[in-house]
C-alpha cells in the first residue's frame, strides 16, 4: 500500500468522522499501535478501519467511552505526548500529572517529542534537542506555543490514555530522562537543574 494512499485516506474528513465520530484533522491518535495482518489487496480505508476499530475495542474493554468523556480529543492529544515521554508504565500517570500541573499554571509543556514530531518528517532525529530546534515555528512546538498541540503526535496505548484521563496528583513541574530508561521528577526549576547537574557528574 503506497504511503500517499494511506495518508490521503487518514486525512479524509468523511472517513475520519465515519470511523471515529470526531471532526479531527487526521486519524493520528486513533490508529491503535498493534501488529496487524493485512491481505495485499486490502484498501487503505479498510486498513485504517481495522486500526481504529482496535482502538475503540481497547477503549471499551478498559471501561472508556470516548463519546461520554468531555474534551476526549484533547485527552487523546495529551495521551500521545505521555506515550512518547514515558519510560516504565508506572511513570505515565506521573508524567500526565506534570503536564496537568503545568497547564493549570499557564506554563508551556516544553515537551521534546512535540519538536521531534516536527523534525522527523524532514529526516532529522536527535538524541538530544538543540536550542534552535526548540525555536522552530510550528503549532506543534510546545516550547513556544502554550497548551496542547493541535493533534496527537503519536498513536497512544490504552495505558497512556488512562493516564491522560487520570493524571496522578502531585507537585512535580519538571522532569528529564536519565538515559537509563527512566525519568527524574522535580517540583521546582532549581531542583530540576540541581538534579541534572548531579546526573551529569555520574
Secondary structure, 3 states (H helix, E strand, C coil): CCHHHHHHHHCCHHHHHHHHCCCCCCCCCCCCCCCCCCCCCCCHHHHHHHHHHHHHHHHHHCCCCHHHCCCHHHHHHHHHHHHHHCCCHHHHHHHHHHHHHHHHCCCCCCCHHHHHHHHHCCCCCCCCCCHHHHHCCCCCCCCCCCCCCCCCCCCCCHHHHHHHHCCCCCCCCEEEECCCCCEEEECCHHHHHHHHHHHHHC
